[in-house]
Amino acid sequence: MKKTNTIKSNKLINHRDFHLNKIAENISDTSSKGELKHQFNVKSKCSPIRSVNITPDNRYLIVTNANNPKIRVIDLELLEYKPQKFNSHQASVRLTSITKDGSAFYTASWDGSSHRYEIETGKCTSIFDSSGFPMPSCYISQDEKYLFTANYESTDGLDSANRGRCRDLINNKIYEFHHKKRQQYPATMDIAYDGMYVYTGSDDGAAHKWSLKKQKSLIRFFNLPVSVRKIAVSKRYFAAACSDGVVRVYDKTSGEKYKQLIHNRSEEVLDIRIIRDESKLVSASSDGTILCFNLLSGKTIFHTKVHNNWIWSICLFNNEQQIVSGSTDGTIAFMTIKGNVLARYYNLADKHFLISCPKGKDKIFPNGCFFTTNSALITVKRFDKINLTNEVLAVDDKNRLDYITKLNRKNIIISKLRNHKNYDKLSENYSKHKKLLDGLSNGKTIKFLNESCCKI
């Protein structure tokens, strides 16, 4: 019985490969006069991104902007914006922290407040004020008892000092963790919590481990002429992303230095994440690159240019098999933990949606594909190989319209984001079956492709 089921299963897989591969034959990037290619007309249309975060079930991507208070929640299973308006802030939201069950998130804003939003309704259920001081960071504890925030009180001047705060949301108490006055620019402050202890790093050049209720520093990991941009805490380690381009990793129990990892000495490290099993550390820089270190050996796994400007924020996705990065260039990149870019979302200022998959190893879509709700964003060019000229096709050109219809593939992109390894296997089978597929009709393969990709 098991053998029969296995044979049926293999036939189904091969049948799906057969149809997926045939679609590549029908989606030919050529016309009678030359090869067709596309580019995106998005210059000056994308808003700089300040933070990205993904709910535990991988369903929603929360995006905040660097120059306005707008918050977007993107449904990654449908590739569309949630219609609710998360609009109670007066200034840019610098960071979000999602509740354990993924039903709500907290914010840290430049307007000096933290708000709690329900994802399904968009309703703001709570507002916490910090006396007007800009708030660059926040963290909500797993039990939603404690809300931790960092405050830029040093923006008042070099004589002022940043502090971290913990709000006991059950007992209505506040605990504070004071740094010394700022020693250098830029002004920075971050805060984290591991369920027992509080951790902070600031522009006074110091990073601390604190007793929560005693509000006492237990360990000062370092005191250096740097600003601490971001911190990360895992089971064994404390890591700090610093303005001198270095990631400093310490044993969080003993306080001893474990590793010093150099991203780029001439740029700032803006964000870091430690993989759950502590085998890797991922860092993002102001030079637009992402670097993945082997945390055991300290060696570089990959160092890739991903954005054209500062990468303010990164998070992990799909059981930590993907990295999501948000940049001042107005895009969000989805990449594998091996450093391959899968897709890029464009943070358009208007209501329209645009996400693309780059050309690469995909044999079904060798020139890439995209999904957009506004075809005017797509410029299609015809390259004449004989005369070596490029012709921009008119908006109403049939070749352009057919090309966009064939490559505007929402389900393909959803499939790549949900299970890129499975999709890659299907794509690799293209060359094996190519000669067998010439007899299938275009309409049937397109229909089957959309149905198959929804099931991947």
Secondary structure, 3 states (H helix, E strand, C coil): CHHHHHHHHHHHHHHHHHHHHHHHHHCCCEECCEEEEEEECCCCCECCEEEEEECCCCCEEEEEECCCCCEEEEECCCCEECCCCCCCCCCCEEEEEECCCCCEEEEEECCCEEEEEECCCCCEEEEEECCCCCCCEEEECCCCCEEEEEECHHHHCCCCEEEEEEEECCCCEEEEEEEEECCCCCCCEEEEECCCEEEEEECCCEEEEEECCCCEEEEEEEECCCCEEEEEECCCEEEEEECCCEEEEEECCCCCEEEEEECCCCCCEEEEEECCCCCEEEEEECCCEEEEEECCCCCEEEEEECCCCCEEEEEEECCCCEEEEEECCCEEEEEECCCCEEEEEECECCCCCEEEECCCCCCCCCCCEEEECCHHHEEEEEEECCCCEEEECCCCCHHHHHHHHHHECHHHHHHHHHCHHHHHHHHHCHHHHHHHCCCCCHHHHHHHHHHHHHHC
